[in-house]
Amino acid sequence: MGQSRGELGVEGKGVRGQPRSHAASALCPAVSHLEEANMFSRILVAVDRSELSQGVFQKAVQVAKAMQAQMMILHVLSQEEPGAPEPPMILGVDYSSTISAELWQSYREQCAIFEQNQMDYLRSLVEKAAEHGIRAEYTLNYGNPGRVICDLARSWDADLVVVGRRGHSGLSELFLGSVSNYVLHRAPCSVLTIQGEALKKEAQTAEEKTATSAG
């Protein structure tokens, strides 16, 4: 562990591997159902820098606070991530070894800065969790996101994993798959998926209520 560490549904295996599967068709009932169960004490939440991930973190905090659980906040770095430095592509014989070395040195420096920025972000989330009375830690890992999430859930002994789901549909979901789909099928514990569309609808409803109250 590196530490330099439309619907909302719950699916998968239960606490410590006990069979378990349920889902809800709305945001609030699902969270309420989890709160009533009061059975999760170690919550792993996977985040990135996307707007969806902010909502995922907020939901994880909501559940952790209700259950007095501790949190592990995970971010998996990959070259496909927006803003990630691209390794230099040196083709042909026009580049001298000195230039090649300089390019790679520049790339390593960019990677170090990028990694530091991600760790600073994770630390800020730990601080936000602490504001809600939640004991949290973070880890920044490299690799395949789905595999890293499942491996950490196993090694950290998580009893709930919280991930976002952007909602690929049809052939896109079938052929491309998704991190959430991978985790749902391979995690060693229960999995809470947060749908991006559901978060948008929830935000719109809140805005409408605010506008109505103001009017």
N, CA, C and O of each residue as an XYZ file, in Angstrom:
860
protein
N       0.843     -1.191      0.000
C       0.000      0.000      0.000
C       0.876      1.238      0.000
O       1.717      1.431      0.878
N       0.658      2.067     -1.001
C       1.499      3.245     -1.077
C       0.906      4.414     -0.350
O      -0.245      4.765     -0.612
N       1.594      5.008      0.508
C       1.130      6.215      1.188
C       2.339      7.067      1.434
O       2.892      6.967      2.530
N       2.813      7.902      0.523
C       4.158      8.595      0.525
C       4.535      9.820      1.342
O       5.667     10.294      1.257
N      -0.716      5.860      0.825
C      -1.799      5.144      0.841
C      -2.917      6.168      0.576
O      -4.091      5.802      0.528
N     -28.715      7.152    -12.119
C     -30.177      6.810    -12.159
C     -30.519      6.037    -10.958
O     -31.630      6.091    -10.431
N     -29.245      5.095    -10.408
C     -29.537      4.236     -9.301
C     -28.324      4.156     -8.427
O     -27.176      4.315     -8.842
N     -28.644      3.908     -7.232
C     -27.591      3.620     -6.282
C     -27.909      2.232     -5.771
O     -29.000      2.011     -5.245
N     -27.003      1.304     -5.908
C     -27.305     -0.058     -5.505
C     -26.191     -0.669     -4.700
O     -25.058     -0.189     -4.724
N     -26.506     -1.720     -3.992
C     -25.505     -2.473     -3.254
C     -25.573     -3.904     -3.741
O     -26.626     -4.539     -3.682
N     -24.467     -4.406     -4.214
C     -24.453     -5.768     -4.720
C     -23.172     -6.449     -4.279
O     -22.217     -5.790     -3.868
N     -23.155     -7.763     -4.365
C     -21.925     -8.497     -4.104
C     -22.027     -9.391     -2.890
O     -23.120     -9.798     -2.495
N     -20.898     -9.693     -2.305
C     -20.851    -10.557     -1.132
C     -20.990     -9.710      0.119
O     -20.661     -8.523      0.115
N     -21.467    -10.305      1.166
C     -21.680     -9.559      2.391
C     -20.422     -9.420      3.211
O     -19.327     -9.750      2.758
N     -20.588     -8.928      4.420
C     -19.457     -8.696      5.307
C     -18.698     -9.987      5.548
O     -19.279    -11.025      5.868
N     -17.367     -9.895      5.384
C     -16.480    -11.035      5.584
C     -16.918    -12.239      4.748
O     -16.806    -13.383      5.188
N     -17.422    -11.967      3.528
C     -17.708    -13.039      2.594
C     -19.071    -13.695      2.742
O     -19.351    -14.654      2.023
N     -19.930    -13.228      3.637
C     -21.245    -13.818      3.775
C     -22.092    -13.442      2.568
O     -22.053    -12.286      2.146
N     -22.873    -14.390      1.982
C     -23.675    -14.083      0.799
C     -24.627    -12.940      1.074
O     -25.243    -12.863      2.137
N     -24.739    -12.034      0.079
C     -25.573    -10.859      0.293
C     -25.746    -10.126     -1.019
O     -24.783     -9.974     -1.770
N     -26.956     -9.668     -1.313
C     -27.185     -8.889     -2.521
C     -28.497     -8.142     -2.389
O     -29.534     -8.748     -2.118
N     -28.462     -6.829     -2.579
C     -29.688     -6.055     -2.636
C     -29.418     -4.759     -3.363
O     -28.272     -4.320     -3.461
N     -30.469     -4.147     -3.873
C     -30.330     -2.899     -4.607
C     -31.563     -2.057     -4.365
O     -32.623     -2.581     -4.022
N     -31.430     -0.758     -4.542
C     -32.558      0.146     -4.371
C     -32.715      0.992     -5.614
O     -31.757      1.201     -6.359
N     -33.925      1.478     -5.839
C     -34.199      2.222     -7.063
C     -34.100      3.718     -6.870
O     -34.346      4.475     -7.809
N     -33.746      4.165     -5.681
C     -33.607      5.595     -5.439
C     -32.450      5.814     -4.486
O     -32.029      4.893     -3.786
N     -31.940      7.030     -4.460
C     -30.762      7.322     -3.657
C     -31.016      7.169     -2.165
O     -30.331      6.399     -1.492
N     -31.985      7.891     -1.651
C     -32.193      7.913     -0.207
C     -32.571      6.558      0.382
O     -32.002      6.168      1.402
N     -33.525      5.810     -0.230
C     -33.855      4.506      0.344
C     -32.660      3.580      0.453
O     -32.539      2.832      1.423
N     -31.774      3.624     -0.537
C     -30.614      2.733     -0.506
C     -29.712      3.061      0.669
O     -29.277      2.164      1.391
N     -29.428      4.339      0.863
C     -28.571      4.744      1.971
C     -29.246      4.443      3.298
O     -28.591      4.007      4.244
N     -30.558      4.675      3.375
C     -31.282      4.381      4.604
C     -31.206      2.902      4.927
O     -31.055      2.515      6.086
N     -31.311      2.078      3.896
C     -31.230      0.628      4.099
C     -29.872      0.243      4.664
O     -29.775     -0.617      5.540
N     -28.824      0.885      4.158
C     -27.486      0.608      4.665
C     -27.361      1.038      6.115
O     -26.762      0.338      6.931
N     -27.934      2.204      6.434
C     -27.831      2.720      7.790
C     -28.530      1.792      8.778
O     -28.051      1.570      9.890
N     -29.693      1.243      8.343
C     -30.422      0.346      9.221
C     -29.619     -0.924      9.478
O     -29.644     -1.478     10.577
N     -28.898     -1.381      8.436
C     -28.105     -2.599      8.593
C     -26.975     -2.390      9.600
O     -26.670     -3.280     10.393
N     -26.364     -1.218      9.561
C     -25.300     -0.856     10.504
C     -24.256     -1.967     10.613
O     -23.878     -2.372     11.713
N     -23.799     -2.452      9.465
C     -22.937     -3.626      9.471
C     -21.577     -3.383      8.836
O     -20.782     -4.317      8.732
N     -21.288     -2.172      8.413
C     -20.011     -1.896      7.772
C     -19.127     -1.056      8.687
O     -19.573     -0.059      9.256
N     -17.882     -1.466      8.820
C     -16.958     -0.733      9.690
C     -15.701     -0.279      8.958
O     -14.976      0.583      9.453
N     -15.433     -0.855      7.777
C     -14.239     -0.504      7.007
C     -14.662     -0.264      5.553
O     -14.936     -1.202      4.805
N     -14.707      1.005      5.181
C     -15.230      1.396      3.870
C     -14.103      1.883      2.972
O     -13.380      2.819      3.312
N     -13.967      1.244      1.837
C     -12.983      1.640      0.827
C     -13.701      2.417     -0.262
O     -14.631      1.898     -0.880
N     -13.284      3.656     -0.506
C     -13.894      4.459     -1.561
C     -12.839      4.803     -2.605
O     -11.765      5.309     -2.279
N     -13.162      4.523     -3.859
C     -12.247      4.798     -4.969
C     -12.615      6.135     -5.599
O     -13.769      6.362     -5.960
N     -11.629      7.019     -5.728
C     -11.894      8.363     -6.240
C     -10.912      8.725     -7.348
O      -9.845      8.127     -7.485
N     -11.309      9.726     -8.134
C     -10.385     10.384     -9.056
C     -10.694     11.874     -8.976
O     -11.216     12.333     -7.960
N     -10.388     12.633    -10.010
C     -10.612     14.082     -9.940
C     -11.861     14.504    -10.705
O     -12.033     15.691    -10.982
N     -12.729     13.567    -11.051
C     -13.918     13.880    -11.842
C     -15.040     14.431    -10.966
O     -15.016     14.310     -9.741
N     -16.023     15.041    -11.631
C     -17.190     15.557    -10.917
C     -17.969     14.410    -10.277
O     -18.458     14.534     -9.154
N     -18.081     13.298    -10.995
C     -18.766     12.124    -10.452
C     -18.108     11.663     -9.162
O     -18.793     11.311     -8.201
N     -16.796     11.665     -9.139
C     -16.064     11.174     -7.978
C     -16.333     12.017     -6.734
O     -16.319     11.497     -5.619
N     -16.577     13.300     -6.918
C     -16.904     14.149     -5.775
C     -18.192     13.676     -5.112
O     -18.300     13.638     -3.886
N     -19.171     13.317     -5.950
C     -20.423     12.787     -5.419
C     -20.239     11.435     -4.764
O     -20.875     11.137     -3.752
N     -19.372     10.615     -5.335
C     -19.074      9.299     -4.765
C     -18.477      9.457     -3.370
O     -18.866      8.753     -2.438
N     -17.536     10.378     -3.233
C     -16.908     10.613     -1.935
C     -17.936     11.103     -0.919
O     -17.928     10.664      0.231
N     -18.814     12.002     -1.333
C     -19.833     12.522     -0.420
C     -20.756     11.420      0.078
O     -21.132     11.395      1.249
N     -21.119     10.505     -0.826
C     -21.977      9.391     -0.418
C     -21.238      8.449      0.531
O     -21.824      7.939      1.486
N     -19.960      8.224      0.268
C     -19.166      7.367      1.144
C     -19.072      7.977      2.543
O     -19.162      7.266      3.544
N     -18.893      9.282      2.606
C     -18.845      9.980      3.892
C     -20.176      9.838      4.617
O     -20.218      9.618      5.827
N     -21.258      9.965      3.866
C     -22.590      9.840      4.453
C     -22.778      8.471      5.106
O     -23.277      8.372      6.227
N     -22.379      7.431      4.401
C     -22.522      6.072      4.928
C     -21.571      5.845      6.108
O     -21.969      5.283      7.129
N     -20.322      6.280      5.968
C     -19.333      6.084      7.029
C     -19.745      6.796      8.311
O     -19.571      6.263      9.407
N     -20.284      7.987      8.172
C     -20.715      8.740      9.345
C     -21.880      8.041     10.036
O     -21.921      7.954     11.263
N     -22.821      7.545      9.244
C     -23.986      6.870      9.811
C     -23.596      5.598     10.548
O     -24.234      5.225     11.533
N     -22.558      4.938     10.078
C     -22.160      3.654     10.659
C     -20.944      3.745     11.563
O     -20.477      2.737     12.092
N     -20.430      4.969     11.739
C     -19.225      5.164     12.550
C     -18.094      4.269     12.044
O     -17.383      3.634     12.823
N     -17.950      4.238     10.734
C     -16.940      3.391     10.095
C     -15.696      4.200      9.768
O     -15.744      5.427      9.683
N     -14.588      3.506      9.588
C     -13.374      4.162      9.117
C     -13.303      4.032      7.603
O     -13.919      3.140      7.020
N     -12.552      4.923      6.968
C     -12.487      4.962      5.519
C     -11.060      4.847      5.012
O     -10.119      5.353      5.623
N     -10.924      4.172      3.885
C      -9.691      4.181      3.116
C     -10.026      4.840      1.782
O     -10.908      4.376      1.060
N      -9.329      5.912      1.460
C      -9.581      6.644      0.220
C      -8.496      6.271     -0.780
O      -7.312      6.505     -0.542
N      -8.904      5.696     -1.888
C      -7.969      5.176     -2.882
C      -8.067      5.934     -4.196
O      -9.158      6.214     -4.693
N      -6.903      6.261     -4.748
C      -6.849      6.762     -6.120
C      -5.826      5.933     -6.874
O      -4.699      5.750     -6.412
N      -6.225      5.431     -8.042
C      -5.340      4.615     -8.866
C      -4.864      5.442    -10.052
O      -5.663      5.874    -10.882
N      -3.569      5.655    -10.121
C      -2.997      6.424    -11.222
C      -2.846      5.549    -12.459
O      -2.487      4.375    -12.371
N      -3.127      6.148    -13.610
C      -2.914      5.453    -14.878
C      -2.591      6.491    -15.941
O      -2.907      7.669    -15.776
N      -1.966      6.064    -17.024
C      -1.594      6.989    -18.089
C      -2.804      7.493    -18.849
O      -2.717      8.501    -19.551
N      -3.943      6.801    -18.720
C      -5.161      7.243    -19.396
C      -5.860      8.363    -18.641
O      -6.809      8.961    -19.147
N      -5.393      8.646    -17.438
C      -6.045      9.658    -16.614
C      -5.844     11.055    -17.195
O      -4.735     11.393    -17.609
N      -6.913     11.883    -17.235
C      -6.773     13.254    -17.743
C      -5.694     14.020    -16.983
O      -5.664     14.007    -15.753
N      -4.816     14.680    -17.715
C      -3.762     15.466    -17.096
C      -2.497     14.705    -16.795
O      -1.500     15.297    -16.382
N      -2.519     13.388    -16.995
C      -1.323     12.590    -16.720
C      -0.246     12.877    -17.761
O      -0.560     12.998    -18.945
N       1.017     12.989    -17.347
C       2.109     13.239    -18.305
C       2.216     12.100    -19.314
O       2.004     10.936    -18.977
N       2.541     12.446    -20.536
C       2.725     11.431    -21.570
C       4.209     11.137    -21.736
O       5.016     12.061    -21.837
N       4.572      9.868    -21.766
C       5.993      9.530    -21.939
C       6.487      9.987    -23.298
O       5.729      9.964    -24.267
N       7.738     10.401    -23.389
C       8.279     10.871    -24.672
C       8.362      9.742    -25.681
O       8.687      8.603    -25.347
N       8.059     10.089    -26.925
C       8.169      9.112    -28.012
C       9.349      9.520    -28.887
O       9.286     10.512    -29.614
N      10.398      8.758    -28.808
C      11.626      9.079    -29.536
C      11.766      8.098    -30.692
O      12.025      6.913    -30.484
N      11.594      8.598    -31.906
C      11.638      7.753    -33.092
C      12.807      8.139    -33.987
O      13.225      9.296    -34.014
N      13.319      7.176    -34.706
C      14.383      7.476    -35.656
C      15.716      7.706    -34.980
O      15.910      7.359    -33.815
N      16.626      8.295    -35.726
C      17.985      8.496    -35.220
C      18.339      9.976    -35.115
O      19.510     10.332    -34.981
N      17.320     10.837    -35.178
C      17.589     12.269    -35.145
C      17.886     12.763    -33.735
O      18.485     13.824    -33.559
N      17.469     11.997    -32.735
C      17.665     12.422    -31.357
C      18.984     11.862    -30.825
O      19.268     10.672    -30.963
N      19.758     12.712    -30.236
C      20.996     12.247    -29.607
C      20.662     11.628    -28.262
O      19.566     11.830    -27.739
N      21.590     10.882    -27.703
C      21.362     10.266    -26.397
C      21.179     11.324    -25.317
O      20.467     11.104    -24.337
N      21.827     12.481    -25.502
C      21.689     13.568    -24.522
C      20.271     14.105    -24.515
O      19.688     14.324    -23.453
N      19.706     14.322    -25.716
C      18.335     14.820    -25.812
C      17.368     13.795    -25.240
O      16.423     14.151    -24.536
N      17.601     12.522    -25.544
C      16.741     11.464    -25.026
C      16.745     11.469    -23.501
O      15.694     11.356    -22.869
N      17.914     11.597    -22.923
C      18.024     11.624    -21.461
C      17.297     12.826    -20.885
O      16.653     12.728    -19.841
N      17.402     13.969    -21.569
C      16.725     15.178    -21.100
C      15.210     15.017    -21.159
O      14.497     15.458    -20.257
N      14.724     14.386    -22.220
C      13.288     14.174    -22.355
C      12.759     13.271    -21.246
O      11.713     13.541    -20.655
N      13.488     12.205    -20.974
C      13.055     11.291    -19.930
C      13.153     11.925    -18.546
O      12.327     11.646    -17.676
N      14.150     12.767    -18.337
C      14.269     13.467    -17.066
C      13.095     14.418    -16.875
O      12.530     14.518    -15.786
N      12.736     15.118    -17.956
C      11.588     16.020    -17.900
C      10.304     15.247    -17.604
O       9.455     15.700    -16.836
N      10.177     14.086    -18.221
C       8.993     13.251    -18.005
C       8.918     12.793    -16.552
O       7.845     12.822    -15.948
N      10.040     12.372    -15.991
C      10.060     11.931    -14.595
C       9.691     13.074    -13.653
O       8.993     12.867    -12.660
N      10.158     14.268    -13.966
C       9.830     15.423    -13.127
C       8.338     15.742    -13.202
O       7.712     16.059    -12.191
N       7.777     15.656    -14.408
C       6.345     15.892    -14.564
C       5.531     14.851    -13.792
O       4.517     15.174    -13.173
N       5.989     13.606    -13.838
C       5.300     12.533    -13.112
C       5.336     12.778    -11.609
O       4.346     12.553    -10.912
N       6.475     13.239    -11.116
C       6.613     13.507     -9.683
C       5.660     14.615     -9.247
O       5.035     14.531     -8.190
N       5.558     15.653    -10.073
C       4.646     16.762     -9.763
C       3.200     16.288     -9.797
O       2.402     16.622     -8.921
N       2.876     15.506    -10.821
C       1.513     14.989    -10.968
C       1.141     14.107     -9.778
O       0.041     14.215     -9.237
N       2.057     13.244     -9.380
C       1.812     12.359     -8.242
C       1.637     13.157     -6.957
O       0.777     12.832     -6.139
N       2.441     14.193     -6.774
C       2.331     15.017     -5.576
C       0.980     15.723     -5.527
O       0.371     15.836     -4.463
N       0.513     16.196     -6.683
C      -0.794     16.851     -6.750
C      -1.911     15.895     -6.348
O      -2.850     16.278     -5.651
N      -1.796     14.641     -6.799
C      -2.820     13.654     -6.450
C      -2.797     13.350     -4.952
O      -3.850     13.187     -4.336
N      -1.612     13.276     -4.370
C      -1.518     13.013     -2.931
C      -2.075     14.184     -2.124
O      -2.727     13.987     -1.099
N      -1.814     15.402     -2.593
C      -2.367     16.573     -1.914
C      -3.891     16.533     -1.941
O      -4.554     16.884     -0.965
N      -4.431     16.099     -3.077
C      -5.888     15.994     -3.212
C      -6.439     14.953     -2.236
O      -7.453     15.188     -1.579
N      -5.773     13.814     -2.146
C      -6.223     12.770     -1.229
C      -6.151     13.239      0.221
O      -7.034     12.933      1.023
N      -5.106     13.977      0.549
C      -4.991     14.518      1.915
C      -6.153     15.466      2.213
O      -6.669     15.493      3.331
N      -6.558     16.236      1.217
C      -7.677     17.163      1.417
C      -8.972     16.393      1.682
O      -9.821     16.850      2.447
N      -9.125     15.226      1.051
C     -10.312     14.410      1.297
C     -10.279     13.805      2.695
O     -11.314     13.696      3.353
N      -9.097     13.416      3.147
C      -8.956     12.900      4.514
C      -9.370     13.978      5.514
O     -10.036     13.688      6.507
N      -8.975     15.213      5.249
C      -9.335     16.326      6.127
C     -10.842     16.568      6.117
O     -11.434     16.853      7.159
N     -11.465     16.453      4.942
C     -12.918     16.628      4.855
C     -13.635     15.536      5.636
O     -14.630     15.797      6.312
N     -13.125     14.315      5.540
C     -13.724     13.215      6.298
C     -13.603     13.476      7.798
O     -14.537     13.219      8.558
N     -12.449     13.985      8.215
C     -12.226     14.273      9.636
C     -13.203     15.321     10.151
O     -13.602     15.283     11.315
N     -13.590     16.258      9.286
C     -14.557     17.282      9.679
C     -15.901     16.668     10.049
O     -16.682     17.262     10.793
N     -16.162     15.476      9.523
C     -17.406     14.763      9.835
C     -17.192     13.715     10.924
O     -18.066     12.885     11.177
N     -16.032     13.758     11.562
C     -15.749     12.820     12.629
C     -15.378     11.429     12.154
O     -15.499     10.460     12.903
N     -14.922     11.326     10.902
C     -14.584     10.027     10.325
C     -13.073      9.848     10.306
O     -12.342     10.717      9.832
N     -12.617      8.728     10.818
C     -11.190      8.396     10.759
C     -10.876      7.845      9.375
O     -11.437      6.827      8.969
N      -9.989      8.508      8.655
C      -9.706      8.110      7.276
C      -8.211      8.143      6.995
O      -7.456      8.867      7.645
N      -7.804      7.360      6.030
C      -6.445      7.388      5.511
C      -6.527      7.270      3.999
O      -7.602      7.032      3.448
N      -5.401      7.434      3.329
C      -5.430      7.398      1.870
C      -4.296      6.541      1.332
O      -3.316      6.260      2.022
N      -4.459      6.136      0.085
C      -3.399      5.419     -0.606
C      -3.447      5.767     -2.088
O      -4.519      5.834     -2.689
N      -2.280      5.985     -2.662
C      -2.152      6.292     -4.086
C      -1.434      5.120     -4.737
O      -0.279      4.840     -4.416
N      -2.112      4.439     -5.646
C      -1.556      3.234     -6.251
C      -1.477      3.361     -7.769
O      -2.077      4.254     -8.367
N      -0.729      2.455     -8.372
C      -0.624      2.386     -9.824
C      -1.178      1.048    -10.302
O      -1.156      0.057     -9.572
N      -1.680      1.034    -11.546
C      -2.108     -0.233    -12.124
C      -3.496     -0.179    -12.711
O      -4.057      0.892    -12.941
N      -4.041     -1.361    -12.949
C      -5.403     -1.488    -13.457
C      -6.377     -1.137    -12.336
O      -6.373     -1.801    -11.299
N      -7.218     -0.102    -12.515
C      -8.069      0.369    -11.415
C      -8.933     -0.715    -10.782
O      -8.959     -0.850     -9.558
N      -9.640     -1.491    -11.605
C     -10.512     -2.515    -11.049
C      -9.757     -3.535    -10.227
O     -10.185     -3.906     -9.134
N      -8.631     -3.989    -10.754
C      -7.833     -4.994    -10.052
C      -7.247     -4.425     -8.761
O      -7.237     -5.095     -7.728
N      -6.760     -3.186     -8.826
C      -6.179     -2.565     -7.630
C      -7.233     -2.403     -6.540
O      -6.964     -2.665     -5.367
N      -8.429     -1.973     -6.926
C      -9.508     -1.797     -5.951
C      -9.825     -3.114     -5.250
O      -9.939     -3.161     -4.026
N      -9.967     -4.176     -6.027
C     -10.305     -5.483     -5.453
C      -9.171     -6.023     -4.585
O      -9.416     -6.594     -3.522
N      -7.939     -5.843     -5.037
C      -6.796     -6.318     -4.252
C      -6.704     -5.582     -2.919
O      -6.442     -6.191     -1.882
N      -6.920     -4.264     -2.954
C      -6.846     -3.488     -1.720
C      -8.011     -3.823     -0.795
O      -7.840     -3.897      0.422
N      -9.186     -4.022     -1.368
C     -10.344     -4.406     -0.551
C     -10.042     -5.688      0.213
O     -10.455     -5.856      1.360
N      -9.323     -6.578     -0.436
C      -8.973     -7.853      0.196
C      -7.877     -7.674      1.261
O      -8.001     -8.175      2.379
N      -6.821     -6.965      0.906
C      -5.692     -6.824      1.834
C      -6.021     -5.915      3.011
O      -5.520     -6.129      4.115
N      -6.856     -4.904      2.791
C      -7.235     -3.982      3.865
C      -8.414     -4.529      4.671
O      -8.780     -3.978      5.710
N      -8.994     -5.605      4.183
C     -10.126     -6.253      4.854
C     -11.353     -5.340      4.879
O     -12.033     -5.224      5.898
N     -11.623     -4.693      3.741
C     -12.799     -3.825      3.637
C     -14.072     -4.661      3.658
O     -14.090     -5.785      3.154
N     -15.142     -4.112      4.242
C     -16.425     -4.801      4.150
C     -17.408     -4.057      3.257
O     -18.536     -4.513      3.066
N     -16.993     -2.909      2.704
C     -17.803     -2.204      1.708
C     -16.879     -1.414      0.792
O     -15.981     -0.713      1.259
N     -17.103     -1.530     -0.511
C     -16.386     -0.733     -1.502
C     -17.381      0.223     -2.145
O     -18.476     -0.184     -2.532
N     -17.003      1.494     -2.261
C     -17.855      2.497     -2.898
C     -17.166      2.987     -4.166
O     -16.043      3.487     -4.114
N     -17.845      2.841     -5.308
C     -17.284      3.256     -6.593
C     -18.340      3.990     -7.402
O     -19.539      3.827     -7.179
N     -17.876      4.801     -8.344
C     -18.779      5.487     -9.251
C     -19.027      4.657    -10.491
O     -18.229      3.792    -10.852
N     -20.148      4.936    -11.138
C     -20.498      4.239    -12.374
C     -21.003      5.279    -13.368
O     -22.037      5.911    -13.150
N     -20.266      5.446    -14.457
C     -20.632      6.469    -15.433
C     -21.797      6.053    -16.310
O     -22.443      6.902    -16.925
N     -22.071      4.773    -16.377
C     -23.272      4.339    -17.083
C     -23.110      4.081    -18.555
O     -23.934      4.538    -19.348
N     -22.054      3.348    -18.963
C     -21.997      2.886    -20.343
C     -23.211      1.992    -20.577
O     -23.684      1.320    -19.660
N     -23.707      1.991    -21.808
C     -24.869      1.163    -22.101
C     -24.645      0.358    -23.368
O     -23.765      0.664    -24.173
N     -25.458     -0.678    -23.530
C     -25.435     -1.459    -24.753
C     -24.079     -2.057    -25.059
O     -23.417     -2.612    -24.182
N     -23.668     -1.937    -26.333
C     -22.417     -2.534    -26.777
C     -21.210     -1.911    -26.088
O     -20.198     -2.577    -25.873
N     -21.321     -0.623    -25.739
C     -20.207      0.042    -25.063
C     -19.891     -0.657    -23.752
O     -18.727     -0.905    -23.438
N     -20.929     -0.973    -22.988
C     -20.729     -1.661    -21.705
C     -20.247     -3.087    -21.938
O     -19.402     -3.593    -21.198
N     -20.792     -3.737    -22.978
C     -20.453     -5.129    -23.242
C     -18.990     -5.291    -23.621
O     -18.309     -6.187    -23.122
N     -18.503     -4.413    -24.516
C     -17.147     -4.581    -25.028
C     -16.102     -3.816    -24.216
O     -14.989     -4.303    -24.016
N     -16.458     -2.631    -23.753
C     -15.492     -1.826    -23.019
C     -15.473     -2.184    -21.531
O     -14.441     -2.095    -20.865
N     -16.621     -2.581    -21.041
C     -16.705     -2.862    -19.619
C     -16.523     -1.586    -18.817
O     -16.588     -0.492    -19.378
N     -16.297     -1.704    -17.531
C     -16.079     -0.539    -16.688
C     -15.417     -0.988    -15.406
O     -15.441     -2.166    -15.048
N     -14.828     -0.030    -14.725
C     -14.202     -0.333    -13.440
C     -15.253     -0.859    -12.464
O     -15.025     -1.848    -11.767
N     -16.409     -0.185    -12.422
C     -17.446     -0.599    -11.480
C     -17.940     -2.005    -11.786
O     -18.211     -2.783    -10.871
N     -18.059     -2.335    -13.064
C     -18.515     -3.666    -13.449
C     -17.507     -4.730    -13.008
O     -17.883     -5.799    -12.528
N     -16.233     -4.418    -13.180
C     -15.172     -5.337    -12.745
C     -15.255     -5.561    -11.237
O     -15.195     -6.693    -10.758
N     -15.393     -4.461    -10.499
C     -15.417     -4.550     -9.037
C     -16.654     -5.303     -8.556
O     -16.570     -6.113     -7.632
N     -17.805     -5.038     -9.181
C     -19.035     -5.717     -8.783
C     -18.905     -7.236     -8.866
O     -19.457     -7.960     -8.038
N     -18.178     -7.705     -9.864
C     -18.076     -9.141    -10.085
C     -16.900     -9.794     -9.354
O     -16.857    -11.017     -9.227
N     -15.947     -8.990     -8.873
C     -14.735     -9.597     -8.310
C     -14.374     -9.142     -6.896
O     -13.468     -9.706     -6.283
N     -15.052     -8.154     -6.381
C     -14.721     -7.679     -5.033
C     -15.033     -8.751     -3.992
O     -15.981     -9.517     -4.164
N     -14.248     -8.816     -2.912
C     -14.469     -9.817     -1.870
C     -15.508     -9.393     -0.842
O     -15.697    -10.076      0.165
N     -16.190     -8.263     -1.086
C     -17.141     -7.742     -0.113
C     -18.288     -7.049     -0.839
O     -18.360     -7.088     -2.068
N     -19.180     -6.417     -0.091
C     -20.281     -5.678     -0.691
C     -19.756     -4.482     -1.477
O     -18.711     -3.918     -1.151
N     -20.497     -4.105     -2.515
C     -20.103     -2.992     -3.377
C     -21.274     -2.024     -3.519
O     -22.395     -2.426     -3.833
N     -20.998     -0.757     -3.285
C     -21.993      0.301     -3.446
C     -21.625      1.101     -4.685
O     -20.582      1.754     -4.708
N     -22.466      1.063     -5.719
C     -22.182      1.801     -6.948
C     -23.025      3.070     -6.985
O     -24.224      3.042     -6.706
N     -22.388      4.171     -7.330
C     -23.060      5.465     -7.401
C     -23.195      5.852     -8.867
O     -22.193      6.089     -9.541
N     -24.417      5.917     -9.362
C     -24.657      6.259    -10.755
C     -24.499      7.758    -10.976
O     -25.028      8.567    -10.214
N     -23.776      8.117    -12.011
C     -23.577      9.522    -12.328
C     -24.875     10.241    -12.613
O     -25.072     11.369    -12.162
N     -25.776      9.595    -13.366
C     -27.051     10.216    -13.704
C     -27.900     10.439    -12.459
O     -28.608     11.440    -12.359
N     -27.830      9.511    -11.512
C     -28.599      9.653    -10.279
C     -28.123     10.858     -9.475
O     -28.928     11.578     -8.885
N     -26.816     11.070     -9.456
C     -26.271     12.231     -8.743
C     -26.732     13.531     -9.386
O     -27.046     14.497     -8.691
N     -26.774     13.551    -10.730
C     -27.237     14.749    -11.435
C     -28.690     15.045    -11.102
O     -29.060     16.194    -10.858
N     -29.516     13.995    -11.094
C     -30.933     14.184    -10.786
C     -31.114     14.661     -9.354
O     -31.968     15.503     -9.075
N     -30.303     14.118     -8.445
C     -30.386     14.532     -7.046
C     -30.023     16.002     -6.901
O     -30.665     16.738     -6.152
N     -28.977     16.429     -7.632
C     -28.553     17.829     -7.584
C     -29.629     18.739     -8.160
O     -29.885     19.818     -7.625
N     -30.263     18.308     -9.254
C     -31.324     19.098     -9.870
C     -32.512     19.236     -8.933
O     -33.108     20.308     -8.828
N     -32.854     18.145     -8.253
C     -33.965     18.187     -7.304
C     -33.675     19.154     -6.165
O     -34.553     19.904     -5.738
N     -32.434     19.133     -5.675
C     -32.044     20.042     -4.590
C     -32.129     21.492     -5.046
O     -32.581     22.357     -4.297
N     -31.688     21.760     -6.290
C     -31.748     23.111     -6.832
C     -33.191     23.582     -6.975
O     -33.509     24.737     -6.690
N     -34.060     22.677     -7.418
C     -35.469     23.029     -7.581
C     -36.114     23.349     -6.237
O     -36.915     24.277     -6.127
N     -35.757     22.569     -5.215
C     -36.301     22.830     -3.885
C     -35.817     24.174     -3.356
O     -36.572     24.919     -2.731
N     -34.538     24.474     -3.617
C     -33.979     25.754     -3.176
C     -34.677     26.909     -3.872
O     -35.002     27.918     -3.246
N     -34.909     26.757     -5.183
C     -35.571     27.805     -5.960
C     -37.003     28.006     -5.482
O     -37.490     29.133     -5.405
N     -37.676     26.895     -5.161
C     -39.057     26.976     -4.683
C     -39.126     27.679     -3.334
O     -40.013     28.498     -3.093
N     -38.179     27.348     -2.456
C     -38.145     27.978     -1.132
C     -37.869     29.471     -1.239
O     -38.451     30.278     -0.514
N     -36.958     29.830     -2.167
C     -36.605     31.238     -2.346
C     -37.770     32.023     -2.925
O     -37.955     33.202     -2.622
N     -38.562     31.343     -3.774
C     -39.702     32.011     -4.393
C     -40.844     32.188     -3.420
O     -41.886     32.735     -3.782
